[in-house]
Amino acid sequence: MPGVAGDRFGQAAEDYVKHRQGFPPETLRALAKSGVGLPGQRVLDVGCGTGTLARQFAAQGCVVTGLDVDERMLAAAAQLAQEEELSIDWVNASAEDTGLDEGSFAAVTAGQCWHWFNAQRAGAEAYRLLRPRGQLAICGFDWLPLADTVPGETEALIQAHNPAWDLGGVRDYETPIREMFAITGFVFVDSFSFDLDVVYAAESWRRRVAASAGIVNLTAEAAEEFDQQLAALLAQKYAGPQVVTPHRVYGFIAQRPAA
């Protein structure tokens, strides 16, 4: 049964597929340096959404299972994998209670989704699913709401339309994630972070934002009003067919001990 986050985001699955850019290839290279996502490795990608990480792992030779609470996201992921001629198993379940066999995976990954989980329960479940020395990698791909940038002004507009939204700003992910690693028995291995500019067509940026947490839970009328104001902002201050959006990619990797 899809959860609350799944209910909201599943309705935006088509926008995710068409307009939301996935993790850049540099993410996979950074993970590989810590031994995550190597060819032949059995990988579980939790909260997989449309499979932006799962499909890249499969393309580089991993044996991949993608897991998500929302069947609509899984259907979109499966369609993309089929088009790319990738073999991936898809599981409709939560990260906290996967129903999968203990010790089944060499790596568990989570991309841009960990903040939706009960972190301690999801961490404990990942620990159960991993083989000894298996690794948990938690990654993110956030826009950077810097002053006088498209993400910065977009985020200010989101907050004006949805004051209850509390996921804005440049957030500290490392502290709570490292605390979760320690509580659930993992040993911290490594982390990485890098910034890059992501170029969107102006229309795609609008649809990407429409599928974000700050907008998907608004009424249709409120979301339409927001989109009209965002379109006006882009036309006035960032005119042109494309917009440049600064982003940050990060990852934290930990290992289940050998014994």
Secondary structure, 3 states (H helix, E strand, C coil): CCCHHHHHHHCCHHHHHHHCCCCCHHHHHHHHHCCCCCCCCEEEEECCCCCHHHHHHHHCCCEEEEEECCHHHHHHHHHHHHHCCCCEEEEECCCCCCCCCCCCEEEEEEECCHHHCCHHHHHHHHHHHEEEEEEEEEEEEEECCCCCCHHHHHHHHHHHHCCCCCCCCCCCCHHHHHHHHHHHCCEEEEEEEEEEEEEEEHHHHHHHHHCCHHHHCCCHHHHHHHHHHHHHHHHHHCCCCEEEEEEEEEEEEEECCCC
